[in-house]
Amino acid sequence: MTEQPYPAELTAALNVIGGKWKVPILCELRRSSRRFGELRRLIPGVSEKVLIQQLREMEADGVVSREIFDEVPPRVEYSLTGYGSSLSEALRPLGVWGAAHQRRLAWALEAPGVETRQPRRHRLPVPPTVRRTRKVRRPGADHLGSTGLVPRLA
């Protein structure tokens, strides 16, 4: 048996919230019960097909309940179960960490004299005292084009 590099419990939790739209759905349902059309309007960019799929997965996991009202036309509302509310509460510390991370990234982009590489979004700054290296062709290198790392001089 191969050993996992991280706990199986973490994998189980991430499987429940994995996907681009599950956390925004959780956030909207935490506020109140919502009809399908409301969710679609409140979560910009989600397609109808994907929203249906994500809601079904969350319902199968016991996080979301689907209530059908006997009316004409039929009305369906989605809400968080108690289990879903506990998941929502468990995500709060992650949100706090995310806010701190955003502040750190904003600081990094505003710090004077700090070199950051683009276009990667989340690159942390390299202190000015750290020099980078570059590849150059060594004089007298063989015909295969061997290169070596030499420090950049400026």
PyRosetta script that sets phi, psi and omega in degrees:
from pyrosetta import init, pose_from_sequence

init()
pose = pose_from_sequence("MTEQPYPAELTAALNVIGGKWKVPILCELRRSSRRFGELRRLIPGVSEKVLIQQLREMEADGVVSREIFDEVPPRVEYSLTGYGSSLSEALRPLGVWGAAHQRRLAWALEAPGVETRQPRRHRLPVPPTVRRTRKVRRPGADHLGSTGLVPRLA")
pose.set_psi(1, 133.8)
pose.set_omega(1, -180.0)
pose.set_phi(2, -86.7)
pose.set_psi(2, 144.1)
pose.set_omega(2, -180.0)
pose.set_phi(3, -88.0)
pose.set_psi(3, 135.2)
pose.set_omega(3, 179.8)
pose.set_phi(4, -78.2)
pose.set_psi(4, 145.3)
pose.set_omega(4, 179.3)
pose.set_phi(5, -74.5)
pose.set_psi(5, -9.9)
pose.set_omega(5, 178.9)
pose.set_phi(6, -144.3)
pose.set_psi(6, 161.6)
pose.set_omega(6, -174.2)
pose.set_phi(7, -64.7)
pose.set_psi(7, 143.7)
pose.set_omega(7, 178.2)
pose.set_phi(8, -63.1)
pose.set_psi(8, -29.8)
pose.set_omega(8, 179.3)
pose.set_phi(9, -63.4)
pose.set_psi(9, -39.1)
pose.set_omega(9, 178.4)
pose.set_phi(10, -66.1)
pose.set_psi(10, -40.4)
pose.set_omega(10, 177.2)
pose.set_phi(11, -61.3)
pose.set_psi(11, -42.9)
pose.set_omega(11, 179.5)
pose.set_phi(12, -61.7)
pose.set_psi(12, -42.0)
pose.set_omega(12, 180.0)
pose.set_phi(13, -67.3)
pose.set_psi(13, -43.1)
pose.set_omega(13, -178.9)
pose.set_phi(14, -68.7)
pose.set_psi(14, -27.9)
pose.set_omega(14, 176.0)
pose.set_phi(15, -65.6)
pose.set_psi(15, -31.6)
pose.set_omega(15, -179.8)
pose.set_phi(16, -73.7)
pose.set_psi(16, -38.0)
pose.set_omega(16, -177.4)
pose.set_phi(17, -103.2)
pose.set_psi(17, 1.6)
pose.set_omega(17, -178.8)
pose.set_phi(18, -66.0)
pose.set_psi(18, 145.5)
pose.set_omega(18, -178.1)
pose.set_phi(19, 116.4)
pose.set_psi(19, 152.1)
pose.set_omega(19, -174.3)
pose.set_phi(20, -67.6)
pose.set_psi(20, -29.8)
pose.set_omega(20, -168.5)
pose.set_phi(21, -108.1)
pose.set_psi(21, -7.6)
pose.set_omega(21, -175.2)
pose.set_phi(22, -68.1)
pose.set_psi(22, -40.8)
pose.set_omega(22, 179.6)
pose.set_phi(23, -67.0)
pose.set_psi(23, -44.7)
pose.set_omega(23, 175.5)
pose.set_phi(24, -60.7)
pose.set_psi(24, -35.4)
pose.set_omega(24, 177.0)
pose.set_phi(25, -64.3)
pose.set_psi(25, -45.3)
pose.set_omega(25, 177.8)
pose.set_phi(26, -57.8)
pose.set_psi(26, -44.1)
pose.set_omega(26, -179.0)
pose.set_phi(27, -62.4)
pose.set_psi(27, -42.5)
pose.set_omega(27, 179.6)
pose.set_phi(28, -68.3)
pose.set_psi(28, -40.3)
pose.set_omega(28, -179.1)
pose.set_phi(29, -74.9)
pose.set_psi(29, -20.7)
pose.set_omega(29, 175.8)
pose.set_phi(30, -65.3)
pose.set_psi(30, -33.7)
pose.set_omega(30, -179.3)
pose.set_phi(31, -70.3)
pose.set_psi(31, -46.3)
pose.set_omega(31, 178.2)
pose.set_phi(32, -172.1)
pose.set_psi(32, 170.7)
pose.set_omega(32, 175.0)
pose.set_phi(33, -64.8)
pose.set_psi(33, 145.6)
pose.set_omega(33, -177.5)
pose.set_phi(34, -136.2)
pose.set_psi(34, 147.3)
pose.set_omega(34, 170.4)
pose.set_phi(35, -83.1)
pose.set_psi(35, 162.3)
pose.set_omega(35, -176.4)
pose.set_phi(36, -57.5)
pose.set_psi(36, -46.8)
pose.set_omega(36, -179.2)
pose.set_phi(37, -61.5)
pose.set_psi(37, -37.5)
pose.set_omega(37, 177.4)
pose.set_phi(38, -63.3)
pose.set_psi(38, -46.2)
pose.set_omega(38, 179.4)
pose.set_phi(39, -58.9)
pose.set_psi(39, -42.5)
pose.set_omega(39, -179.0)
pose.set_phi(40, -62.8)
pose.set_psi(40, -39.2)
pose.set_omega(40, 178.0)
pose.set_phi(41, -72.5)
pose.set_psi(41, -37.3)
pose.set_omega(41, -175.4)
pose.set_phi(42, -76.8)
pose.set_psi(42, -20.2)
pose.set_omega(42, -179.4)
pose.set_phi(43, -113.8)
pose.set_psi(43, 90.8)
pose.set_omega(43, -176.2)
pose.set_phi(44, -67.2)
pose.set_psi(44, 140.3)
pose.set_omega(44, 175.8)
pose.set_phi(45, 96.4)
pose.set_psi(45, -14.4)
pose.set_omega(45, -179.5)
pose.set_phi(46, -84.0)
pose.set_psi(46, 137.2)
pose.set_omega(46, 177.4)
pose.set_phi(47, -85.3)
pose.set_psi(47, 160.5)
pose.set_omega(47, -180.0)
pose.set_phi(48, -60.6)
pose.set_psi(48, -43.8)
pose.set_omega(48, -179.0)
pose.set_phi(49, -60.5)
pose.set_psi(49, -47.0)
pose.set_omega(49, -177.9)
pose.set_phi(50, -68.4)
pose.set_psi(50, -39.3)
pose.set_omega(50, 178.4)
pose.set_phi(51, -62.2)
pose.set_psi(51, -43.8)
pose.set_omega(51, 177.1)
pose.set_phi(52, -60.0)
pose.set_psi(52, -46.2)
pose.set_omega(52, -178.9)
pose.set_phi(53, -61.5)
pose.set_psi(53, -45.7)
pose.set_omega(53, -178.9)
pose.set_phi(54, -65.9)
pose.set_psi(54, -40.8)
pose.set_omega(54, 178.0)
pose.set_phi(55, -64.0)
pose.set_psi(55, -39.9)
pose.set_omega(55, 178.3)
pose.set_phi(56, -64.3)
pose.set_psi(56, -41.9)
pose.set_omega(56, 178.0)
pose.set_phi(57, -63.4)
pose.set_psi(57, -42.4)
pose.set_omega(57, 179.8)
pose.set_phi(58, -67.9)
pose.set_psi(58, -34.4)
pose.set_omega(58, 176.3)
pose.set_phi(59, -67.5)
pose.set_psi(59, -41.3)
pose.set_omega(59, 178.3)
pose.set_phi(60, -64.5)
pose.set_psi(60, -32.0)
pose.set_omega(60, 178.0)
pose.set_phi(61, -80.2)
pose.set_psi(61, -6.7)
pose.set_omega(61, 179.1)
pose.set_phi(62, 82.5)
pose.set_psi(62, 14.7)
pose.set_omega(62, -178.4)
pose.set_phi(63, -88.4)
pose.set_psi(63, -34.4)
pose.set_omega(63, -176.6)
pose.set_phi(64, -121.7)
pose.set_psi(64, 141.4)
pose.set_omega(64, 173.1)
pose.set_phi(65, -110.6)
pose.set_psi(65, 147.9)
pose.set_omega(65, -179.0)
pose.set_phi(66, -118.1)
pose.set_psi(66, 120.0)
pose.set_omega(66, -178.5)
pose.set_phi(67, -114.2)
pose.set_psi(67, 125.6)
pose.set_omega(67, -180.0)
pose.set_phi(68, -103.4)
pose.set_psi(68, 123.8)
pose.set_omega(68, 179.4)
pose.set_phi(69, -94.9)
pose.set_psi(69, 138.2)
pose.set_omega(69, -179.0)
pose.set_phi(70, -82.8)
pose.set_psi(70, 79.2)
pose.set_omega(70, -179.3)
pose.set_phi(71, -134.4)
pose.set_psi(71, 169.1)
pose.set_omega(71, 173.9)
pose.set_phi(72, -120.7)
pose.set_psi(72, 118.7)
pose.set_omega(72, -7.5)
pose.set_phi(73, -69.7)
pose.set_psi(73, 156.8)
pose.set_omega(73, -178.6)
pose.set_phi(74, -60.7)
pose.set_psi(74, 141.7)
pose.set_omega(74, -179.9)
pose.set_phi(75, -117.4)
pose.set_psi(75, 133.3)
pose.set_omega(75, 178.9)
pose.set_phi(76, -122.8)
pose.set_psi(76, 130.5)
pose.set_omega(76, 177.1)
pose.set_phi(77, -122.7)
pose.set_psi(77, 142.3)
pose.set_omega(77, 176.3)
pose.set_phi(78, -109.4)
pose.set_psi(78, 140.1)
pose.set_omega(78, 176.9)
pose.set_phi(79, -147.3)
pose.set_psi(79, 163.0)
pose.set_omega(79, 177.3)
pose.set_phi(80, -77.8)
pose.set_psi(80, 141.3)
pose.set_omega(80, 171.7)
pose.set_phi(81, -82.9)
pose.set_psi(81, 175.4)
pose.set_omega(81, 174.8)
pose.set_phi(82, -60.1)
pose.set_psi(82, -38.2)
pose.set_omega(82, 177.5)
pose.set_phi(83, -63.7)
pose.set_psi(83, -40.5)
pose.set_omega(83, 177.5)
pose.set_phi(84, -66.9)
pose.set_psi(84, -36.5)
pose.set_omega(84, 176.7)
pose.set_phi(85, -64.4)
pose.set_psi(85, -38.4)
pose.set_omega(85, 178.4)
pose.set_phi(86, -66.6)
pose.set_psi(86, -35.5)
pose.set_omega(86, 176.1)
pose.set_phi(87, -65.8)
pose.set_psi(87, -41.5)
pose.set_omega(87, 178.7)
pose.set_phi(88, -60.8)
pose.set_psi(88, -41.6)
pose.set_omega(88, 177.9)
pose.set_phi(89, -66.4)
pose.set_psi(89, -36.7)
pose.set_omega(89, 179.3)
pose.set_phi(90, -66.4)
pose.set_psi(90, -25.0)
pose.set_omega(90, -179.2)
pose.set_phi(91, -82.6)
pose.set_psi(91, -15.0)
pose.set_omega(91, -179.2)
pose.set_phi(92, -56.7)
pose.set_psi(92, -48.4)
pose.set_omega(92, 178.4)
pose.set_phi(93, -60.5)
pose.set_psi(93, -32.8)
pose.set_omega(93, 176.7)
pose.set_phi(94, -65.9)
pose.set_psi(94, -37.7)
pose.set_omega(94, 176.4)
pose.set_phi(95, -65.4)
pose.set_psi(95, -38.2)
pose.set_omega(95, 176.8)
pose.set_phi(96, -63.3)
pose.set_psi(96, -44.2)
pose.set_omega(96, 178.3)
pose.set_phi(97, -62.4)
pose.set_psi(97, -41.6)
pose.set_omega(97, 179.7)
pose.set_phi(98, -61.8)
pose.set_psi(98, -39.0)
pose.set_omega(98, 178.2)
pose.set_phi(99, -64.8)
pose.set_psi(99, -41.3)
pose.set_omega(99, 177.7)
pose.set_phi(100, -64.4)
pose.set_psi(100, -38.0)
pose.set_omega(100, 179.0)
pose.set_phi(101, -65.4)
pose.set_psi(101, -41.2)
pose.set_omega(101, 178.1)
pose.set_phi(102, -62.6)
pose.set_psi(102, -40.9)
pose.set_omega(102, 178.2)
pose.set_phi(103, -63.7)
pose.set_psi(103, -39.7)
pose.set_omega(103, 179.4)
pose.set_phi(104, -63.5)
pose.set_psi(104, -42.5)
pose.set_omega(104, 178.1)
pose.set_phi(105, -66.1)
pose.set_psi(105, -39.9)
pose.set_omega(105, 179.0)
pose.set_phi(106, -63.5)
pose.set_psi(106, -41.3)
pose.set_omega(106, 177.3)
pose.set_phi(107, -61.1)
pose.set_psi(107, -43.3)
pose.set_omega(107, -177.5)
pose.set_phi(108, -61.9)
pose.set_psi(108, -36.9)
pose.set_omega(108, -179.3)
pose.set_phi(109, -74.5)
pose.set_psi(109, -25.8)
pose.set_omega(109, -178.0)
pose.set_phi(110, -94.2)
pose.set_psi(110, -13.4)
pose.set_omega(110, -175.5)
pose.set_phi(111, -66.2)
pose.set_psi(111, 126.3)
pose.set_omega(111, -179.3)
pose.set_phi(112, -73.3)
pose.set_psi(112, 144.1)
pose.set_omega(112, 175.6)
pose.set_phi(113, 73.7)
pose.set_psi(113, 11.0)
pose.set_omega(113, -179.8)
pose.set_phi(114, -104.4)
pose.set_psi(114, 125.5)
pose.set_omega(114, -177.9)
pose.set_phi(115, -88.1)
pose.set_psi(115, 124.7)
pose.set_omega(115, 173.7)
pose.set_phi(116, -121.0)
pose.set_psi(116, 148.6)
pose.set_omega(116, 179.1)
pose.set_phi(117, -96.5)
pose.set_psi(117, 139.9)
pose.set_omega(117, 178.7)
pose.set_phi(118, -113.9)
pose.set_psi(118, 160.6)
pose.set_omega(118, 6.2)
pose.set_phi(119, -94.2)
pose.set_psi(119, 6.5)
pose.set_omega(119, -178.3)
pose.set_phi(120, -59.9)
pose.set_psi(120, 131.0)
pose.set_omega(120, -169.8)
pose.set_phi(121, -70.9)
pose.set_psi(121, -41.6)
pose.set_omega(121, -168.9)
pose.set_phi(122, -111.2)
pose.set_psi(122, 38.4)
pose.set_omega(122, 179.2)
pose.set_phi(123, -80.9)
pose.set_psi(123, 130.3)
pose.set_omega(123, 177.3)
pose.set_phi(124, -81.7)
pose.set_psi(124, 154.5)
pose.set_omega(124, -176.2)
pose.set_phi(125, -69.6)
pose.set_psi(125, 151.7)
pose.set_omega(125, 174.4)
pose.set_phi(126, -100.8)
pose.set_psi(126, 124.0)
pose.set_omega(126, 179.9)
pose.set_phi(127, -56.8)
pose.set_psi(127, 145.8)
pose.set_omega(127, -176.4)
pose.set_phi(128, -61.5)
pose.set_psi(128, -20.8)
pose.set_omega(128, -178.1)
pose.set_phi(129, -76.2)
pose.set_psi(129, -16.2)
pose.set_omega(129, -179.0)
pose.set_phi(130, -88.3)
pose.set_psi(130, 126.4)
pose.set_omega(130, 178.8)
pose.set_phi(131, -95.1)
pose.set_psi(131, 145.6)
pose.set_omega(131, 174.9)
pose.set_phi(132, -95.1)
pose.set_psi(132, 162.2)
pose.set_omega(132, 178.1)
pose.set_phi(133, -114.6)
pose.set_psi(133, 161.6)
pose.set_omega(133, 177.3)
pose.set_phi(134, -136.4)
pose.set_psi(134, 156.4)
pose.set_omega(134, 179.2)
pose.set_phi(135, -87.7)
pose.set_psi(135, 134.2)
pose.set_omega(135, 175.8)
pose.set_phi(136, -135.1)
pose.set_psi(136, 157.2)
pose.set_omega(136, 177.6)
pose.set_phi(137, -81.3)
pose.set_psi(137, 125.8)
pose.set_omega(137, 179.5)
pose.set_phi(138, -76.5)
pose.set_psi(138, 140.1)
pose.set_omega(138, 175.4)
pose.set_phi(139, -63.4)
pose.set_psi(139, 138.4)
pose.set_omega(139, 177.9)
pose.set_phi(140, 77.3)
pose.set_psi(140, 15.3)
pose.set_omega(140, 179.7)
pose.set_phi(141, -70.5)
pose.set_psi(141, 156.9)
pose.set_omega(141, -179.0)
pose.set_phi(142, -66.6)
pose.set_psi(142, 173.6)
pose.set_omega(142, -174.9)
pose.set_phi(143, -68.9)
pose.set_psi(143, -10.3)
pose.set_omega(143, -179.8)
pose.set_phi(144, -82.6)
pose.set_psi(144, -3.4)
pose.set_omega(144, 175.7)
pose.set_phi(145, 80.7)
pose.set_psi(145, 42.1)
pose.set_omega(145, 177.9)
pose.set_phi(146, -59.3)
pose.set_psi(146, 143.0)
pose.set_omega(146, 177.6)
pose.set_phi(147, -126.3)
pose.set_psi(147, 159.0)
pose.set_omega(147, 177.0)
pose.set_phi(148, -136.7)
pose.set_psi(148, 162.2)
pose.set_omega(148, 178.2)
pose.set_phi(149, -93.4)
pose.set_psi(149, 126.5)
pose.set_omega(149, 175.6)
pose.set_phi(150, -129.2)
pose.set_psi(150, 147.9)
pose.set_omega(150, -179.1)
pose.set_phi(151, -67.0)
pose.set_psi(151, 145.5)
pose.set_omega(151, 176.2)
pose.set_phi(152, -76.1)
pose.set_psi(152, 139.4)
pose.set_omega(152, -175.9)
pose.set_phi(153, -97.7)
pose.set_psi(153, 44.6)
pose.set_omega(153, 172.6)
pose.set_phi(154, 171.2)
pose.dump_pdb("model.pdb")
